[in-house]
Amino acid sequence: MPSLHDNGEDQGTSPVNLPSARAYQNDGKRKVRSKKKKGIITANVAGTKYEIVRVVINEMAFLKTRDEDETANLIWSDSAVQHEKIAELRNYQRINHFPGMGEICRKDCLARNMSKMIKFQPQEYGFIPKTWIFPAEYTQFQNYVKELRRKRKHKTFIVKPANGAMGHGISLIRNCEKLPSQDHFIVQEYLEKPFLMEGYKFDLRIYILVTSCDPLRIFLYNDGLVRMGTEKYHSPSEANLDQLYMHLTNYSVNKHNENFERDETIDKGSKRSVGWFSEFLQANNYDVAKFWNDVSELVVKTLIVAEPHVLHAYRMCRPGQPPGSDSVCFEVLGFDIILDRKLKPWLLEMESPLPIQYTR
């Protein structure tokens, strides 16, 4: 993982590089399991239902603990972690969520926080499609639509549930007067001229790892997923708005199409590798270095939006920790990015991904 933070760390180290549990001394507040072998990293995976986590734990030669053991070096949870849990962790422990990260992982929170940054730094945050949060911004949206009509412009918008996932409840609209004014959802301007692959629309799932919020330390994984639509792309029109296999790239949507191609190789099928995509760009004389620089810049600027929220929440959980102390939290985040025909990356949304999304 190349680091986006010049911290001089060995880039080959494990994301969870932990000391032995023997470093913990019993202060009488918690029972410590005895006879932990020196150098063995223990992991509590009772909080996940995904087998892939246990597979990785075994491959890393971590020792899986009993479900009730709260002294493990690594604690994995599929869901957000209560602040009290983070506050109780010892310095030798790590948990896979930061408090406050929902400020960019929820669609409505991401839209609200990005809107604030766009007002102050419009040139720096031009990688977000125009977005409105309903019902609060219903009037602003309708005013924008009226201005488009006055200029005789026609645009398509994508409507998403404010806290939805996996493509559920998404639709495309052109007749904006039909939108209800009191429902809670996100309306986003649809990118009508995407970069196409073999005639198909696609997006990229880029993975990053945050290992510290004080200072902010980010690692970008130089691979990921290329997720393709399963119907050849045509610009949206009244006749094809409901053809979601053409317009949406979500795996959870397209896997139901008979045209979905399952292939275990990285360069074929409806889900491919970002590493392969980099090679494709190189072979077709695109500027691969600029592509990755643009993606890196998007990632850093997005995490800068979250950083004040995460830092405040973390310090509330871990009062008295000096700046630069080893973090007891880490987080893997997935950025869903679409490229326009000029290869400019646009951030669609982001998630703290569930392990199931790593699989084909």
Contacts in CASP RR format, 6 or more apart in sequence:
PFRMAT RR
TARGET T0000
AUTHOR 0000-0000-0000
METHOD contacts of the structure
MODEL  1
MPSLHDNGEDQGTSPVNLPSARAYQNDGKRKVRSKKKKGIITANVAGTKY
EIVRVVINEMAFLKTRDEDETANLIWSDSAVQHEKIAELRNYQRINHFPG
MGEICRKDCLARNMSKMIKFQPQEYGFIPKTWIFPAEYTQFQNYVKELRR
KRKHKTFIVKPANGAMGHGISLIRNCEKLPSQDHFIVQEYLEKPFLMEGY
KFDLRIYILVTSCDPLRIFLYNDGLVRMGTEKYHSPSEANLDQLYMHLTN
YSVNKHNENFERDETIDKGSKRSVGWFSEFLQANNYDVAKFWNDVSELVV
KTLIVAEPHVLHAYRMCRPGQPPGSDSVCFEVLGFDIILDRKLKPWLLEM
ESPLPIQYTR
1 11 0 8 1.000
1 12 0 8 1.000
1 15 0 8 1.000
1 209 0 8 1.000
1 219 0 8 1.000
1 220 0 8 1.000
1 221 0 8 1.000
1 222 0 8 1.000
2 11 0 8 1.000
2 219 0 8 1.000
2 220 0 8 1.000
2 222 0 8 1.000
3 9 0 8 1.000
3 11 0 8 1.000
3 217 0 8 1.000
3 218 0 8 1.000
3 219 0 8 1.000
3 220 0 8 1.000
4 208 0 8 1.000
4 218 0 8 1.000
4 219 0 8 1.000
4 220 0 8 1.000
4 296 0 8 1.000
4 299 0 8 1.000
4 300 0 8 1.000
5 215 0 8 1.000
5 216 0 8 1.000
5 217 0 8 1.000
5 218 0 8 1.000
5 219 0 8 1.000
7 215 0 8 1.000
7 217 0 8 1.000
11 219 0 8 1.000
14 60 0 8 1.000
15 209 0 8 1.000
15 211 0 8 1.000
15 219 0 8 1.000
15 330 0 8 1.000
16 41 0 8 1.000
16 73 0 8 1.000
16 74 0 8 1.000
16 94 0 8 1.000
16 330 0 8 1.000
18 41 0 8 1.000
18 73 0 8 1.000
18 74 0 8 1.000
18 92 0 8 1.000
18 93 0 8 1.000
18 94 0 8 1.000
19 92 0 8 1.000
20 36 0 8 1.000
20 38 0 8 1.000
20 39 0 8 1.000
20 40 0 8 1.000
20 41 0 8 1.000
20 92 0 8 1.000
21 32 0 8 1.000
21 33 0 8 1.000
21 36 0 8 1.000
21 40 0 8 1.000
21 42 0 8 1.000
21 71 0 8 1.000
21 72 0 8 1.000
21 73 0 8 1.000
21 92 0 8 1.000
22 36 0 8 1.000
22 38 0 8 1.000
23 91 0 8 1.000
23 92 0 8 1.000
24 32 0 8 1.000
24 71 0 8 1.000
24 90 0 8 1.000
24 91 0 8 1.000
24 92 0 8 1.000
26 32 0 8 1.000
30 70 0 8 1.000
30 71 0 8 1.000
31 71 0 8 1.000
32 71 0 8 1.000
33 65 0 8 1.000
33 69 0 8 1.000
33 71 0 8 1.000
36 42 0 8 1.000
37 63 0 8 1.000
40 62 0 8 1.000
40 63 0 8 1.000
41 60 0 8 1.000
41 62 0 8 1.000
41 63 0 8 1.000
41 73 0 8 1.000
41 74 0 8 1.000
42 62 0 8 1.000
42 63 0 8 1.000
42 64 0 8 1.000
42 65 0 8 1.000
42 69 0 8 1.000
42 71 0 8 1.000
42 72 0 8 1.000
42 73 0 8 1.000
42 74 0 8 1.000
43 57 0 8 1.000
43 62 0 8 1.000
43 63 0 8 1.000
43 64 0 8 1.000
43 65 0 8 1.000
43 72 0 8 1.000
43 73 0 8 1.000
43 74 0 8 1.000
43 75 0 8 1.000
43 76 0 8 1.000
44 64 0 8 1.000
44 65 0 8 1.000
44 67 0 8 1.000
44 69 0 8 1.000
44 70 0 8 1.000
44 72 0 8 1.000
44 74 0 8 1.000
44 75 0 8 1.000
44 76 0 8 1.000
45 53 0 8 1.000
45 54 0 8 1.000
45 57 0 8 1.000
45 64 0 8 1.000
45 76 0 8 1.000
46 67 0 8 1.000
46 68 0 8 1.000
47 76 0 8 1.000
47 77 0 8 1.000
47 78 0 8 1.000
48 54 0 8 1.000
48 76 0 8 1.000
48 77 0 8 1.000
48 78 0 8 1.000
48 355 0 8 1.000
49 78 0 8 1.000
50 78 0 8 1.000
50 354 0 8 1.000
50 355 0 8 1.000
50 356 0 8 1.000
52 355 0 8 1.000
52 356 0 8 1.000
52 358 0 8 1.000
52 359 0 8 1.000
53 76 0 8 1.000
53 355 0 8 1.000
54 64 0 8 1.000
57 64 0 8 1.000
57 74 0 8 1.000
58 64 0 8 1.000
62 73 0 8 1.000
62 74 0 8 1.000
65 71 0 8 1.000
65 72 0 8 1.000
70 88 0 8 1.000
71 90 0 8 1.000
71 93 0 8 1.000
72 93 0 8 1.000
73 92 0 8 1.000
73 93 0 8 1.000
73 94 0 8 1.000
74 93 0 8 1.000
74 94 0 8 1.000
74 95 0 8 1.000
74 96 0 8 1.000
75 89 0 8 1.000
75 93 0 8 1.000
75 94 0 8 1.000
75 95 0 8 1.000
75 96 0 8 1.000
76 95 0 8 1.000
76 96 0 8 1.000
77 95 0 8 1.000
77 96 0 8 1.000
77 97 0 8 1.000
78 354 0 8 1.000
80 97 0 8 1.000
80 102 0 8 1.000
81 95 0 8 1.000
81 97 0 8 1.000
81 99 0 8 1.000
83 99 0 8 1.000
83 313 0 8 1.000
83 316 0 8 1.000
83 317 0 8 1.000
85 95 0 8 1.000
86 95 0 8 1.000
86 99 0 8 1.000
86 314 0 8 1.000
86 317 0 8 1.000
86 318 0 8 1.000
86 328 0 8 1.000
86 329 0 8 1.000
87 317 0 8 1.000
87 318 0 8 1.000
89 95 0 8 1.000
89 328 0 8 1.000
90 328 0 8 1.000
91 326 0 8 1.000
91 328 0 8 1.000
93 328 0 8 1.000
94 327 0 8 1.000
94 328 0 8 1.000
94 329 0 8 1.000
94 330 0 8 1.000
95 328 0 8 1.000
95 329 0 8 1.000
95 330 0 8 1.000
96 329 0 8 1.000
96 330 0 8 1.000
96 331 0 8 1.000
96 332 0 8 1.000
97 329 0 8 1.000
97 331 0 8 1.000
97 352 0 8 1.000
98 210 0 8 1.000
98 213 0 8 1.000
98 310 0 8 1.000
98 313 0 8 1.000
98 314 0 8 1.000
98 329 0 8 1.000
98 330 0 8 1.000
98 331 0 8 1.000
99 310 0 8 1.000
99 313 0 8 1.000
99 314 0 8 1.000
99 316 0 8 1.000
99 317 0 8 1.000
99 329 0 8 1.000
100 306 0 8 1.000
100 309 0 8 1.000
100 310 0 8 1.000
100 313 0 8 1.000
100 314 0 8 1.000
101 306 0 8 1.000
101 310 0 8 1.000
101 331 0 8 1.000
101 333 0 8 1.000
101 352 0 8 1.000
102 109 0 8 1.000
102 306 0 8 1.000
102 309 0 8 1.000
102 352 0 8 1.000
103 109 0 8 1.000
103 110 0 8 1.000
103 113 0 8 1.000
103 305 0 8 1.000
103 306 0 8 1.000
103 309 0 8 1.000
103 310 0 8 1.000
104 110 0 8 1.000
104 113 0 8 1.000
104 302 0 8 1.000
104 303 0 8 1.000
104 305 0 8 1.000
104 306 0 8 1.000
104 350 0 8 1.000
105 333 0 8 1.000
105 350 0 8 1.000
105 351 0 8 1.000
105 352 0 8 1.000
106 162 0 8 1.000
106 163 0 8 1.000
107 160 0 8 1.000
107 161 0 8 1.000
107 162 0 8 1.000
107 163 0 8 1.000
107 164 0 8 1.000
107 186 0 8 1.000
107 349 0 8 1.000
108 133 0 8 1.000
108 162 0 8 1.000
108 163 0 8 1.000
108 184 0 8 1.000
108 186 0 8 1.000
110 305 0 8 1.000
110 349 0 8 1.000
110 350 0 8 1.000
111 131 0 8 1.000
111 132 0 8 1.000
111 133 0 8 1.000
111 186 0 8 1.000
111 188 0 8 1.000
112 133 0 8 1.000
113 305 0 8 1.000
113 306 0 8 1.000
113 309 0 8 1.000
114 125 0 8 1.000
114 128 0 8 1.000
114 131 0 8 1.000
114 305 0 8 1.000
115 131 0 8 1.000
117 124 0 8 1.000
117 125 0 8 1.000
117 301 0 8 1.000
117 305 0 8 1.000
118 125 0 8 1.000
118 126 0 8 1.000
118 128 0 8 1.000
124 301 0 8 1.000
125 301 0 8 1.000
127 298 0 8 1.000
127 301 0 8 1.000
127 344 0 8 1.000
127 345 0 8 1.000
127 346 0 8 1.000
127 347 0 8 1.000
128 346 0 8 1.000
128 347 0 8 1.000
129 188 0 8 1.000
129 189 0 8 1.000
129 190 0 8 1.000
129 191 0 8 1.000
129 346 0 8 1.000
129 348 0 8 1.000
130 144 0 8 1.000
130 188 0 8 1.000
130 189 0 8 1.000
131 186 0 8 1.000
131 187 0 8 1.000
131 188 0 8 1.000
131 189 0 8 1.000
132 138 0 8 1.000
132 140 0 8 1.000
132 141 0 8 1.000
132 144 0 8 1.000
132 186 0 8 1.000
132 187 0 8 1.000
132 188 0 8 1.000
133 162 0 8 1.000
133 186 0 8 1.000
134 141 0 8 1.000
134 179 0 8 1.000
134 180 0 8 1.000
134 181 0 8 1.000
134 182 0 8 1.000
134 183 0 8 1.000
134 184 0 8 1.000
134 185 0 8 1.000
134 186 0 8 1.000
134 187 0 8 1.000
135 181 0 8 1.000
135 182 0 8 1.000
135 183 0 8 1.000
135 184 0 8 1.000
138 179 0 8 1.000
138 181 0 8 1.000
141 176 0 8 1.000
141 179 0 8 1.000
141 187 0 8 1.000
142 176 0 8 1.000
145 176 0 8 1.000
148 154 0 8 1.000
148 155 0 8 1.000
154 174 0 8 1.000
155 174 0 8 1.000
155 189 0 8 1.000
155 190 0 8 1.000
155 192 0 8 1.000
156 172 0 8 1.000
156 173 0 8 1.000
156 174 0 8 1.000
156 189 0 8 1.000
156 190 0 8 1.000
156 192 0 8 1.000
156 236 0 8 1.000
156 241 0 8 1.000
157 172 0 8 1.000
157 173 0 8 1.000
157 174 0 8 1.000
157 176 0 8 1.000
157 187 0 8 1.000
157 188 0 8 1.000
157 189 0 8 1.000
157 190 0 8 1.000
158 170 0 8 1.000
158 171 0 8 1.000
158 172 0 8 1.000
158 173 0 8 1.000
158 187 0 8 1.000
158 188 0 8 1.000
158 189 0 8 1.000
158 190 0 8 1.000
158 247 0 8 1.000
159 170 0 8 1.000
159 171 0 8 1.000
159 172 0 8 1.000
159 173 0 8 1.000
159 179 0 8 1.000
159 185 0 8 1.000
159 186 0 8 1.000
159 187 0 8 1.000
160 167 0 8 1.000
160 169 0 8 1.000
160 170 0 8 1.000
160 185 0 8 1.000
160 186 0 8 1.000
160 187 0 8 1.000
160 188 0 8 1.000
160 349 0 8 1.000
161 168 0 8 1.000
161 169 0 8 1.000
161 170 0 8 1.000
161 184 0 8 1.000
161 185 0 8 1.000
161 186 0 8 1.000
162 184 0 8 1.000
162 185 0 8 1.000
162 186 0 8 1.000
165 351 0 8 1.000
166 250 0 8 1.000
166 252 0 8 1.000
166 253 0 8 1.000
167 248 0 8 1.000
167 250 0 8 1.000
167 252 0 8 1.000
167 253 0 8 1.000
168 252 0 8 1.000
170 244 0 8 1.000
170 248 0 8 1.000
170 250 0 8 1.000
170 253 0 8 1.000
171 241 0 8 1.000
171 242 0 8 1.000
172 190 0 8 1.000
172 236 0 8 1.000
172 241 0 8 1.000
172 242 0 8 1.000
172 244 0 8 1.000
172 247 0 8 1.000
173 179 0 8 1.000
173 241 0 8 1.000
174 236 0 8 1.000
174 238 0 8 1.000
174 241 0 8 1.000
179 187 0 8 1.000
188 348 0 8 1.000
190 236 0 8 1.000
190 247 0 8 1.000
191 338 0 8 1.000
191 340 0 8 1.000
191 346 0 8 1.000
192 235 0 8 1.000
192 236 0 8 1.000
193 235 0 8 1.000
193 340 0 8 1.000
193 341 0 8 1.000
194 201 0 8 1.000
194 202 0 8 1.000
194 233 0 8 1.000
194 338 0 8 1.000
194 339 0 8 1.000
194 340 0 8 1.000
194 341 0 8 1.000
195 202 0 8 1.000
195 339 0 8 1.000
195 340 0 8 1.000
195 341 0 8 1.000
195 342 0 8 1.000
195 343 0 8 1.000
196 202 0 8 1.000
196 233 0 8 1.000
196 341 0 8 1.000
197 226 0 8 1.000
197 228 0 8 1.000
197 280 0 8 1.000
199 232 0 8 1.000
199 233 0 8 1.000
200 228 0 8 1.000
200 229 0 8 1.000
200 230 0 8 1.000
200 231 0 8 1.000
200 232 0 8 1.000
200 233 0 8 1.000
201 228 0 8 1.000
201 229 0 8 1.000
201 233 0 8 1.000
201 246 0 8 1.000
201 247 0 8 1.000
201 249 0 8 1.000
201 338 0 8 1.000
202 226 0 8 1.000
202 227 0 8 1.000
202 228 0 8 1.000
202 229 0 8 1.000
202 249 0 8 1.000
202 338 0 8 1.000
203 226 0 8 1.000
203 227 0 8 1.000
203 249 0 8 1.000
203 336 0 8 1.000
203 337 0 8 1.000
203 338 0 8 1.000
203 348 0 8 1.000
204 224 0 8 1.000
204 225 0 8 1.000
204 226 0 8 1.000
204 227 0 8 1.000
204 274 0 8 1.000
204 277 0 8 1.000
204 335 0 8 1.000
204 336 0 8 1.000
204 337 0 8 1.000
204 338 0 8 1.000
204 339 0 8 1.000
204 345 0 8 1.000
205 224 0 8 1.000
205 225 0 8 1.000
205 227 0 8 1.000
205 274 0 8 1.000
205 334 0 8 1.000
205 335 0 8 1.000
205 336 0 8 1.000
205 337 0 8 1.000
205 353 0 8 1.000
205 357 0 8 1.000
206 220 0 8 1.000
206 221 0 8 1.000
206 224 0 8 1.000
206 274 0 8 1.000
206 295 0 8 1.000
206 299 0 8 1.000
206 334 0 8 1.000
206 335 0 8 1.000
206 337 0 8 1.000
207 221 0 8 1.000
207 223 0 8 1.000
207 224 0 8 1.000
207 332 0 8 1.000
207 333 0 8 1.000
207 334 0 8 1.000
207 335 0 8 1.000
207 353 0 8 1.000
208 218 0 8 1.000
208 219 0 8 1.000
208 220 0 8 1.000
208 221 0 8 1.000
208 299 0 8 1.000
208 303 0 8 1.000
208 332 0 8 1.000
208 333 0 8 1.000
208 334 0 8 1.000
208 335 0 8 1.000
209 218 0 8 1.000
209 219 0 8 1.000
209 221 0 8 1.000
209 330 0 8 1.000
209 331 0 8 1.000
209 332 0 8 1.000
209 333 0 8 1.000
210 216 0 8 1.000
210 217 0 8 1.000
210 218 0 8 1.000
210 219 0 8 1.000
210 303 0 8 1.000
210 330 0 8 1.000
210 331 0 8 1.000
210 333 0 8 1.000
211 217 0 8 1.000
211 218 0 8 1.000
211 219 0 8 1.000
211 327 0 8 1.000
211 330 0 8 1.000
212 324 0 8 1.000
212 326 0 8 1.000
212 327 0 8 1.000
213 307 0 8 1.000
213 310 0 8 1.000
213 311 0 8 1.000
213 314 0 8 1.000
213 327 0 8 1.000
213 329 0 8 1.000
214 311 0 8 1.000
214 314 0 8 1.000
214 315 0 8 1.000
214 321 0 8 1.000
214 323 0 8 1.000
214 324 0 8 1.000
214 325 0 8 1.000
214 327 0 8 1.000
215 323 0 8 1.000
215 324 0 8 1.000
216 303 0 8 1.000
216 304 0 8 1.000
216 307 0 8 1.000
216 311 0 8 1.000
218 299 0 8 1.000
218 300 0 8 1.000
218 303 0 8 1.000
220 295 0 8 1.000
220 296 0 8 1.000
220 299 0 8 1.000
222 274 0 8 1.000
222 275 0 8 1.000
222 278 0 8 1.000
222 292 0 8 1.000
223 273 0 8 1.000
223 274 0 8 1.000
223 275 0 8 1.000
224 273 0 8 1.000
224 274 0 8 1.000
224 275 0 8 1.000
225 271 0 8 1.000
225 272 0 8 1.000
225 273 0 8 1.000
225 274 0 8 1.000
226 271 0 8 1.000
226 272 0 8 1.000
226 273 0 8 1.000
226 274 0 8 1.000
226 276 0 8 1.000
226 277 0 8 1.000
227 249 0 8 1.000
227 250 0 8 1.000
227 251 0 8 1.000
227 254 0 8 1.000
227 270 0 8 1.000
227 271 0 8 1.000
228 249 0 8 1.000
228 254 0 8 1.000
228 269 0 8 1.000
228 270 0 8 1.000
228 271 0 8 1.000
228 272 0 8 1.000
229 245 0 8 1.000
229 246 0 8 1.000
229 248 0 8 1.000
229 249 0 8 1.000
229 254 0 8 1.000
229 270 0 8 1.000
230 245 0 8 1.000
230 254 0 8 1.000
230 257 0 8 1.000
230 259 0 8 1.000
230 260 0 8 1.000
230 261 0 8 1.000
230 270 0 8 1.000
231 243 0 8 1.000
231 245 0 8 1.000
231 246 0 8 1.000
231 257 0 8 1.000
231 259 0 8 1.000
232 246 0 8 1.000
233 246 0 8 1.000
233 247 0 8 1.000
234 240 0 8 1.000
234 246 0 8 1.000
236 247 0 8 1.000
240 246 0 8 1.000
240 247 0 8 1.000
241 247 0 8 1.000
244 253 0 8 1.000
245 253 0 8 1.000
245 254 0 8 1.000
245 257 0 8 1.000
245 259 0 8 1.000
248 254 0 8 1.000
249 338 0 8 1.000
251 270 0 8 1.000
251 271 0 8 1.000
251 357 0 8 1.000
254 260 0 8 1.000
254 270 0 8 1.000
255 270 0 8 1.000
259 270 0 8 1.000
260 270 0 8 1.000
261 268 0 8 1.000
261 269 0 8 1.000
261 270 0 8 1.000
262 269 0 8 1.000
262 270 0 8 1.000
262 360 0 8 1.000
263 269 0 8 1.000
263 270 0 8 1.000
263 271 0 8 1.000
264 360 0 8 1.000
266 272 0 8 1.000
266 273 0 8 1.000
266 275 0 8 1.000
266 276 0 8 1.000
267 273 0 8 1.000
267 276 0 8 1.000
271 360 0 8 1.000
278 288 0 8 1.000
278 291 0 8 1.000
278 292 0 8 1.000
281 287 0 8 1.000
281 288 0 8 1.000
281 291 0 8 1.000
281 343 0 8 1.000
282 288 0 8 1.000
286 343 0 8 1.000
287 343 0 8 1.000
291 343 0 8 1.000
291 345 0 8 1.000
294 343 0 8 1.000
294 344 0 8 1.000
294 345 0 8 1.000
295 337 0 8 1.000
295 345 0 8 1.000
298 335 0 8 1.000
298 337 0 8 1.000
298 345 0 8 1.000
298 347 0 8 1.000
299 335 0 8 1.000
302 335 0 8 1.000
302 347 0 8 1.000
302 350 0 8 1.000
314 327 0 8 1.000
314 329 0 8 1.000
315 321 0 8 1.000
318 328 0 8 1.000
331 352 0 8 1.000
332 352 0 8 1.000
332 353 0 8 1.000
333 350 0 8 1.000
333 351 0 8 1.000
333 352 0 8 1.000
333 353 0 8 1.000
334 350 0 8 1.000
334 351 0 8 1.000
334 352 0 8 1.000
334 353 0 8 1.000
335 347 0 8 1.000
335 350 0 8 1.000
336 347 0 8 1.000
336 348 0 8 1.000
336 349 0 8 1.000
336 350 0 8 1.000
336 351 0 8 1.000
337 345 0 8 1.000
337 346 0 8 1.000
337 347 0 8 1.000
337 348 0 8 1.000
338 345 0 8 1.000
338 346 0 8 1.000
338 348 0 8 1.000
339 345 0 8 1.000
339 346 0 8 1.000
340 346 0 8 1.000
END
